[in-house]
Amino acid sequence: MFFADYVFYDGEVITVDRFDSVVDCVCVKGRKILATGEYNSLQHLIGPNTKRIRLNGRSLLPGFNDAHLHLVLYGVNQLAINCKESGMDSLEAILHALSEKAKSTPPGRWIRAWGFNERKVTEQRYPTLEELDAISTEHPIIITRTCGHISVVNSKALKLANIDQHTPNPQGGIIEKDQNGHFTGRLIEAANMEMNQVASYTEEELLKAIEIANRDFLAAGITSVGEAGAFNADSFRALQIASQQGLLQLRIYALLGSLVDSKDFLKKIIASGTLTGTGNEWFKLGPVKLFLDGSSTGPTIATREGYTSDPANHGILYYSEEEIYNILGHAHKLGYQITVHAQGDKAIEMYLNVVERALKEHPRKDHRHRIEHAGISTPDLQKRIKELGLIPVPNPPFHYEFGESYIHNYGERVRYMYPARDFIDQGILAAAGSDSPVTDYNPLIGIHTAVNRKTSEGTPIGENQSINVLEAIRMYTYNGAYASFEEHIKGSIEPGKLADLVVLNDSILNIHPHHIKDLQVDLTMIDGNILYQRKDSKEVGFYEVH
């Protein structure tokens, strides 16, 4: 007779099985779930050495699976100045922080800031090249907008990137100049991506960044991530090193793409002979990913109709439809899962045309091709997404931080932005991603916003797309596992599946929906091991081991 190593009982065990069963007990043996059910019926699995953890009505869920975030980028950002911190609500404060950083940074070394949003500062504008040059011309300086698609740099950075008055705009990008032909310092889309490759990090910095991200994501109950990529192969290599050395304890499904010249990067990946699904439960290769358009908050997404805020603006496209097909159609033929960054309805439509053509020429069952973001998914596009069997990966928390700008830039189209309700009603399986560091990685903020569809200022935004709590939890657990072909081993709490679990500090099903974002993670378990426990939880008698 063998007994469980852990038993969690007297709680709200949200299994996310096909019946959405909620029980009061789960038993863990080794790396896997041993049994679920009612505590009284599972006494035979509890032995003298079983650790019994009383939940006292708290929620226990499958570990959160963020299907799309940038783990490495989040980590390296923590090494830089954070423009989202309290007190950084003006250009004056941000420029002061940069000046102080310059005083302690050796000449020639990069000074970086991230999370900038021109709508959130008093001056309601970007900093200028001249303002950054006034801080230093001996240090390269880069301030990255919160979307990650736009940056502002100083003259030293431009010089390091070999950008001068004769440098042409890259495909899909703009090196901005004023009406007199002078650089403003602002780099948009592909131009920003190329600059970030110049402003690269050492392997030591990358590994430190990954450790930071691992720590923070564990504390948020995240056990699996779809790593959506960074600026070059160095970060991908560092991720693998960190996973092999145990510095990275999360499960990784690596999207094979680069934020710089993604088409060329994919050609190299395909030529290497690697294939979707290669790897193990800890690190697995995912789809090849191509960038199609810009940022929803930039705003630079490619739309069929002009922006409400600027009717002449239809955004930025990186490639033509034929270019997209030449790379992704070929990848589909070779057996890859494919995906794209597509935010605007124009970009989404182009991708759907490509997938439809690829499937017609080379039919394939259960391909699980994805669409990262699927921002403005209107009813006609939803219909085609369903027919083609695609998996959209929307970003629920975007509305919380950026909703006011969405209303300003897209008007009534917010009714179909990241349309979780429509996806579910259409029978489309959609997985949720935070796209961190673009916005907060905390899955509870994502679940909160998916349920309430309100901005951080309380403004309703596309309330017709609200979903219920269990539906939102499924997007952050089982659906993420399905999007990586791993629903048979994780994503729900069922016997035989991996023991990746998260315990909250209250009942997510009974708390008022407006307070979901205030919930905290008390415990995170991966592979049957407790890797995070909130300090205060012991003090309230949470971790009760007999």
N, C-alpha and C positions, 0 to 999 in steps of 0.2 A: 504494500500500500504506500502510495506517495502522497505527500501533502503540498499545498500551495506555499510558495515563499512569501507572498503578500496576499492579504485579503482587504479590500476596501469595502466598507459596509455602512449601513444606515445612511445612505445618501441618495442622490439623484443621478444614477448611472445612465447617461444618454448614449445608447449603443450605436445609433446611426445605422442599424441594420435595415433590411428592406421594409420592415414594419414600423420603423422609428420607435422601437421598444424602449421603455424607460423602466429599469429595475433598480434594486437597492444595493446590489452587491456584485463585485467582480473579483475573481481569483487569478493570480499570476503565478506561473511556474517557469523559472528560468527566463527565457527571452520572450515568452509567449503568453497569451491569454489562455487560461486553463478552463474557466467556466464563468458564466454570468447567470444571474437569477436572483431569487430571494434568499436572504441570508440564512434563514432557518432551514432551507432545503439544501444548503451547501456545507453544513457542519462537518460532513464526512471528509471534506477536503482540507480542514483546518487542523493542523497538528501542533505539537508543543513548541516547535520552532517557527511557526508561521507568524509573520509580523502582521498584526491587525491594526488597520488604520481606520478609525471611526470618522466618518464624514460629517456627521451631525447635520444632515440635510443639504450639504453642499453638492454642487454639480461636479461630476466626473465625466469627461468627454474624451474621445480619441484625440491624440496629439494634433495640434493645428498644422495643416499643410498649406503653406503659402505658395501658391502655384506660380507666382511671378514676383520675384524681388531681386535686387542686386546686392547680394551679400557683401561682396568685396568692396563695392562702391560705398555701401553704408559704413563699412569698417574704416576705410581710408578717410571718409568725411569726419570721423570722430577725432582724427589727428589734426583737423583744420579748424578754423574759426567758424562757429555756428551762428548764422544770421537769424536763426529761429529762436535763439535764447532770449530770455527775458531781458529787456533793456536795449535790445538791438532793433528798435523800431524806427530808426532814422538813419539816413546816410551818414550823418555826423558821427553817430555811435559806431557804425561799421568801419568808417574810415579811421576813427581813433583806434579801434581794436587792431586794424591792419598796421597802423603806425607803431603801436606798442610791440607788435609781433616782429616788425622789421628791426627794432632795436636789439632783439636777442637772437636774430637769425643771421648766420654768416653770409656775407655778400655772395651772390650767385645762386643761393638756395631759394627754392620756391616758397612763396607766401600764398596760402590758399584760404579761401572762404567758400562756404556752400550754404544752400538754403535761402538764397536771396529772392525776394519777391517785391517787385516795384510797387505793387498794390498795397503792400503791408508797411511801407515806410512813410514817414511824414511828408517827404518831398515828392512822393508819387512819381519817381523817375529812376532811371539807372544812373550809377556813377559814370563819370566820364574818364577817358584816357588821361586827360590832364590832371584830374584829381588823383588818379593812381600814380601818375608820374611824380606828383608832388610828394607822395609818400616815399617813393624810392625809384631810382632808375638803375640801381645796382642789383636789386632783387627782381626776378620775374614775379608778377602778381596776377592771380586769377581769381575772380569771383564768379561762382557758378550759380545760375538761377535754380530755384527749387525743382523745376522740371527736368534739369540735367541736359537740356537741349540748347541753352543759350548761356554765354559767359561774357564777362567784360575783363579785358586784360590791359596791361600797361605796355609801354614801348619796348621794354626789355623782353617781355614775353613774345611780342611780335617779331623781334629780331631773332630770338632763339628758334622760332618757327620758320625763319627765312621768308617772312611776309613783308613785302614792300609795295610801293604804289603800282608796280607792274604785275603783281600776283593776281591771277584771275580767281573769281569765285569758284570753289569746288562744286562738283555736281551735287545738287541737293543742299547747298549752303550759301551763306552770304557773309563776306567780310565787309561789314557796314562802313560806309563813308557818309559824311555830311554833304550838304548842298555845294560846298566848296571843294569837294573831293578829298577831304582830310579824314583820316581814320577816327572813328568814334571810340574804338576799343571794343565794340560789341561784335561778337562772333555768333552766328545763328546756324543751328542745325549742323550740317557736315563740317562747316568751318570750326565750330566749337568742338566737335568730336575729334578732329585732327589736332587741335591745340591740346586737348587732354592727353593725347598720345605723346606729345612733346613733354608735357608736365607729368612724366611717369614717376613710378615709385620703385624703391629698391625691394628686393625679395624680403629683407628683414622687415621693412615697413608693411609689406603685404601680409606677411604672416602675423604680425602684431595686429593688423586690422582685422584679420579673420578671427583671431582669438577674441577680440572685442565684440564682433558681431555674434559669435557663438554664445558668449556670455549673455548678451542682451536678449537674443532671440529665445534662449532657453528660459529666461525669466518671464517671457511673454507666452510661454506654452507652445512655442513653435518647435516641432520635432522634425519636419521635412520641409524642404524649400525647392522651388524651381528656380535655379540660379540663372538669371536672365542675361548675364554677361557684363563685361567691362570693355576696356579700350584696346586690349591686345592680349596675346597669348600668355603673357607673364602672369596675369591674375588667374587664368585657367590652370596653369602649372602650379601656382602657389596653393590653389584650392586642393589639388590632388595631393600635394605634399602634406598639407595640414590634415587632410582626412587620413592619410596613411600613418601619420605620426600621432594621431589622436588629439591634435589641437582643435580639430573640428569634429564635434560629436553629433552634429545634425546629419540627417540623410539628405543627399544632394541629387537632384535630377537636373543635369547640366544642359541648358539650351545652348546649342552650338552656334554661336553668333558673336559678332563684334560690333561695338558702337561706331567703329571707324571702318569705312569701306566694307560693309558687310557682304557685298556681293563677292569681292575678291577673297575674303576670308572663307566664305562657304565653298568656293571653288577649291581652295586648299584642303579644307576638311574632307570634301567628297573625294578628292584625288588621293588622300591618305588611306582610304579604305575603311575608316572607322564607320560604325553604323549605329543608329538608334537602338537602345536596349543593351549595348555593351556595358558591362560592369556588374555590380552586385547591389545588395540592399543598402549600402552606405553611399556609394557613388556610382551613378549610372548616366550614360550618355543619352540625351534627349533628342529633340527635333533640331533640324537645321533651321536657323531663324534669319529672316531678311528684314531690314528696316525699310518701310514704305513711305511713311510721312512723319510729321512732327509731333509737337506737344499740345495737349488739350488746353493747358494753361498758358502757353507761350504768348498768344495762340498761333500755332503753325500747322495744325492738322489740315489734311486735304479734304475739302468739302465740295459737294456737288453744287450747292448754292453758296453765295458769299456770306461772310460773317454778318450777323445782326449788327455788330459794332462797327463793321467796315465792309459794306456790300461788295466792294471791288476786290476784297481779299479772299482767295480760295485756298490759301495755305501753300505748303511745300510738298512736292512729291520727289522722292529720291530717284525713282526709276520709272521707265515706261512699262506698260503691261507686257510687251514682248520681252523686255529684259528680265522681268520677274519670271515669266514662263520659262525662259531659257535656263535659268538656274534651278527654280523650284520644280518645274515639270520634270527635269532630268533627275533631281533628287527623289521625287516621287517614284519614278520609273525604277530607280535603284533600290527602293524599299525603305527609304527614310520616312520618318514622321516629319512633316514640314509645318512651319508656322511663320507668321509675320508680325511685326509691330504695325498695326493699322488702327488709327484712331478715328479719322474722318470717314464719312460715308463713301466718299470718292475712292479712298484707298481700300476700304473694305470691298467695295464693288469690284475693283480691279483684281483683288486677290481671289474673290469668288469666281470670277471669269477664268482665272488661271487654274484653280482647283477643278472646276467643271471640265475644262479642256483636258487636264491631266487624267482625270478619272475616266473620261470617255475614251481616251486613247490607250490607257493602261488601267483597266478596272482593278480595284483592290478592296477587299472587305476589311473592316475593322482597322482602317488606317489611322484613325484618331488624329487627323490633322487639326491643328489649333489655329486660333486667332488671338494674339496677345492684345488685350485691351478691348477691341471691338467697340470703340467709343460711341459713335452715333450709329446705332443699329436700328434703322427704321423698319417698319413691318415688311416691306418688300425684301429687305436684306435678311431679316429673320427667317422668312420663308425659305430662302435659298440656303441659309446656314443649316436649317433642319434637313432639307432635301439632300444636301451634300454630306451630312453626317459630321459636321465640324464641331469642335469644342471651343467655344469662346472663353476667354479668361479676363473677365471684367475686373474693375478695381473699385469695390464699394466705398473705401474710405476717401476717394477723391472728392466726392460731393461734400464731405464734412469740411475739408480744408479749402477747396477751390470752388465750391458751389456758386458763390456770388459772382465770380468771374465767368462761370459757365452761363449763367442767366444773362449776363451782360453781352457775352460774345456770340451766343448761339440761340438766344430767345426760346421759342417754343420747342426747339429741338431737344431741350433738356428732358422732355417727356420720353425720349428714346435713347438717352445716354446711359450706358452701362445698364441695360434694361433687364434686371434680374427677374422681375415678375413675368415679363413677356417670355423670356427664355424658358422659365419653368412651365408656363401655361402652354407653350408650343412643344413641350417635350424635348427641349434642348438641354443637354447636360452642360452646365457652365461651372467652371472652377474659379475660385476667387484668389486674387493676388493683390498685395498692397503696393507693389512697384516701389517699395522703399529703396533708396532714401528719398524718393520724390515726395512721399508723405509718410505718416506714422505707420510703422510695421505692426503695431499692436492689433491682433486679430479681433479683439473685443470692440475696438473702435470701428473696424470694418463691419462686424456683425451688427453693431448698434446703428450704423448708418444705413445698412441694407434694410433694416427693419423700420427705421423712422424716416428715412429720406429727408433729412433736414441738414442745413449747413451748421457750422459751429456757431453762427450767429442766430440760429433758430429759424432761418428762412426755409419754407418748404421748397423742394426741388424735385419735380417729377414724382410726386407722391403716388401716382398710379403704378409705379414700379416697386412699391414696398412689398416685402416678403415677410413671412413669419419667422420666429426664432429658429425652429427646427430646420427650416429650409436654408436659412443663413448658415447654420452650423454645418449642414451637409456640404454647402459650397466650400467651406474651409476645411473639410476633412475628407470624406469619401470621394467627392468629385475631384479633388486635387490628386488623390491616389489613382483615380480612373484616368485622368489626363496624362499620367505617366505609366500606364499599363500595370499598375501595382495594386489594384483594388483587391486582389486575392490575398495580399499579405498585410495590408494596413488600410486605414481610413475609416474603420468601424471597430467596435469592441465586440468581437466574436471569437469563440474558441478556435485556437490554432493560428490566430493572427498575432503579429508582433505586439508586444506590450509597450506601446507608445501611448502614454496617457497624460492628461492634464487635469488638475483639480483646481476649481475656482473657490473663492472665499465666500460664496453665497450661491443661491439657486438661480440660475440664469432663466429658468422657466417661470419662476414666480416673482422675480424682481420686476418693478415697473419698467417697461421698454425704454423709457427715457433715461434710465440709469444703468443700462447695460455697459456703457463705456466706463462706468466707475468701478466695475468689477475688477478684481485682481486675481492673479494666478498664485495659488498657494504651493503647488507642487508640479514638477514636470518629470515624467519618467520616460526613458527611452531604452528599448531593448531589455526591459525588466529592471533597469537601474535608475534610482532616483538621482537625477543630475542637478536639480534645482529645488530648493525649498525656501519659501519666503521667511525671513527672519522672524517676523511677528507671529507666524502661524504656530510655532511651538509655545509661545507665551499664552496663546488662547486655548491651549490643550488640543491643538489640531492633530499633531503627529503623536498618536497614542499607540505605543507599541507595548504589547504584553509579553 
